[in-house]
Amino acid sequence: MRFLSMMGSSFGCSSTGERLVSAARDGDVQEAMALLEYNPRLARYSTFGVRNSPLHYSAAQGHHEIVSLLLGCGVDINIRNYRGQTALMQACQHGHWEVVQTLVLYNANIHRVDYLNGGTALHFAALNGHSRCIRLLLADYIPSTPSFWDVMRKKSNGRESKNDFDEGVLFKMVNQPADGGITALHMAALNGHVDSVHLLLDLGASLSEITVEDGTTIDLIGAGSTPLHYAACGGSVQCCQILISRSASLTVKNANGWTPLMVARSWHRDSLEELLSKQPESRQQILPSPYLSLPLRSIVKIARECGWKNSEFVPTCLDPCVVCLERKCTVTAEGCNHEFCTRCALYLCSTNCTSSIAHGPPGSIACPLCRHGIVSFTMLPGAITSIKEIARTSISFSLCACSGEVSDSASMLTPLRKSDFTCTLISPLSSSSFRSLSCQRFPSIKLNSSRCLGGSESHETLTPSLNLKEAVLEDELLAAARLRVRSFNKLDHSTYGIHDHIKYLAEREFEALKERVAGRRVGFRKVSCINASIPLSQISSGADELCSSCKFYENGEDRIVIGTLDLNQCLRLPDEITGKRPEGIGADLTRAYLSNVCVAKELLRNGVGYSLIARSKIVAQEWGITDLYVHVADDNDPAKELYLKSGFIYENDEPAWQARFLDRPRRILLWTEISEKLC
C-alpha cells in the first residue's frame, strides 16, 4: 500500500487526473480546458499500468481539439504507452486524419517503432487502409513540384530522371520494414486496401521487398514473400491487378517455394486463379493515385511558420478567405494566384481525393474558384509569423535518441568533453533488472580545467583524483544507487511528489544492491559494485543536483560517484541472453557479466566509462574470470562503440520475441576474454 500511495502522489494519480483522461476520451473540450487551467501538469498524467496518457486517449478517439490543447500545455508529443506506441501511431491506426495533421504540424516523430511489432505510424495507417493518414505522414518527403509523379514513374520503370529532391530518403521511409521484413505495402495488400496500395506505389513502395524469417513474426505465407504474395493471400482482385500492372512478378517464389498463384490456391482464393496464372499481354494504363497531394508539403511548411489555428474574424471590408469567409488570407496558390487562409488551404490538401485535374499535373489540387491545378502555395507578404513556436523537442521514451549537435554555450564545456553523444538508460529501474546503454543529449557542466588531464580526444582519466574501486561503505553504495536512479529513469522534477518517488526508487535499488554485494542472491557466486568517484571540490559549477544526490564521505573528504557498474560472477543474468563461454562444469566460476553500467550525464565523454570497464577487468582477473560478457541495445551505436573499443566482440543477439515479451529494445551479447597480462 505504501508503494501505491507513493506512486499516486508522484504522478498525479488523483481524481482530477482521471477526470482529464475521461475528458480526453470523451472529447469534452470545456472540461479539459478547465482542468488544465487549474493544473497544467495534468497534461503529463498517465494511467497506472498501461501508461496511456490523455494525449493517447484523445488521439485514439479523434479529438483533435483536445490534442492541440494538450500540446499547447507542453505534453511530450512522442510519449509512449506500455506497447511503445505514440499518439501518432494510435491516430493512424484509427484513421483520425485531423489528429494526424495536428501531430505532424507539431513535428511528431514519424520514425518511432512500437515494441510489439517494430511498426511505424506508416504501418498502422497502411494496416487499416487510411490513405489520408499515409499522405500526411509523408508530407515532408513529397516535393511540391509538378514533375513529381513523372519522376516516380520513370524510377519504377527503371529509367533515369533528373529531379530536385532526394528520392532516396522517400524510398527508405516508404519501404521501412517492421519485424519480419513486412513493409507498409505488404500490410495494405494483405488487407485489400486498394487506395493505400495505389498511393504507396506512387510514392515509391518497392514490389521486390520480401519478408524474412526472424523467429517471432507469425507468417502463414512464408519468408521471402513479396507484396503480391500477400495480396494473393488476402484475396483482393484489385490489389493484385494494380501490383501486376506495376510489373510485379508472377513467377517469384518465397522460401516455401510458392508463387503468388500457389499462395492463392492454399488460401482458396479461387477468384485469383485466372489473374495469377499468366502475365497479361498488355499493361494496363497507370493513373495517379487520387490521394496524391503535391501542394501539401508547401502548406505544411507555411503552417509551421505562421500558424494555422487563428480564428480571428476580419471586418467585411477586408476581403476574407473565400472558402470560410471568416479568416484573413495568408497564402496564395501558385499559377492562379487565388488567396486563401492557411487553415482552408490545409483542409483542401488533406481531404482531396480527386483522381485527375483538367488543368494541372498529376497530384495537383483543384482550386475551388477556377479549378486550376494547384501544385504549391506561397505565403503572402502580409502574413504574420506566429510568435509561439509549435515545434517541440522534449525528451521521450525513445529507443535511441542520439544527437551530434554541439552545446550552444561553449563556456559550459570541459576541455575533455567532445560534446557529441551522452548516455542514459531507458529501462525502468527494479531490483532484478540489468540494463544496457541508450543515448540522449544532456547539458554539460563546467570543471576546474587546471585539474584535468589530456586533450579533447583523450579517453584518459578525468582527473588525478579519480578513484576507481569496489564499493564497501554503505554511503557509497547509496550514492551509486542514486546515480542509477537519475541515469536509468526519465524524471520530471516539476511533477508533484517526484522527490518522494526518487527517494523510494533509490532506497529500493540500495537494498537490492546491498543484497547482491552481500552474496544473498541465488545464482550469483559473487557481485561487486565498482564505482568511479572524484572529490566534490573537483566540480566547479553546473552539477548541483549531482553533487547533492551522489555524495558520500570517505577519508576526510566529500566525494561524488560519477560512474558505476556491477560485476556479476554467475552463469546467467535474469531475463538476459546467456553466454556460451566457457562450456562444461565450473563455468559459473570463470564467467562474469557487467550490468547497470552508467556514467553521470554531466561527465560523459571524459573516459570514465573506459576506466570503469578497465577496472572491472582487473577485478574479474583477480576472481579467476576468463570470459566477460555485457548486454547492449542493438540500436545503441555509441554504447556498442564503447564496448568494442574496450575489447568486446559480438557473440549472440536476443530473439525478437523475447524483447517484445519483455517490452524493451532488442539486445545483443558482447564477449571479451580476460587476458592474464592485465595488470
Buried (B, 14 or more C-beta within 10 A) or exposed (E): EEEEEBBBBBBBBBEEBBBBBBBBBBBBBEBBBEBBEEBBBBBBBBBEEEBBBBBBBBBBBBBBBBBBBBBBBBBBBBBBBBBBBBBBBBBBBBBBBBBBBBBBBBBBBBEBBBBBBBBBBBBBBBBBBBBBBBBBBBBBBBBBBBBBBBBBBBBBEEEEEEBEBEBEEBBEBBBBBBBBBBBBBBBBBBBBBBBBBBBBBBBBBBBEBBBBEBEBBEBEBBBBBBBBBBBBBBBBBBBBBBBBBBEBBBEBBBBBEBBBBBBBBBBEBEEBEEBBEEEEEEEEEBBBBBBBBBBBBBBBBBBBBBBBBBEEEBEEEEEBBBBEEBBBBBBBBBBBEBBBBBBBBBBBBBBBEEEEBEEBBBBBBBBBEBEBBBBBBBBBEEBEEBEEEBEBEEBBBBBBBBBEEEBEEEEBBBBBBBBBBBBBBBBEBEEEBBBBBBBBBBBBBBBEEEBBBBEEEBBBBBBEBBBBBBBEEEBBBBBBBBBBBBBBBBBEEEBBBBEEBBBBBBBBBBBBBBBBBEEEBEEBBBBBBBBBBBBBEBBEEBBEEBBEBBBBEBEEEEBBBBBBBBBBBBBBBEEBBEBBBBEEEEBBBBBBBBBBBBBBBBBBBBBBBBBBBBBBBEBBBEBEBBBBBBBBBBBBBBBBEBBBEBBBEEBBBBBBEBBBEBEBBBBBBBBBBBEEEEE
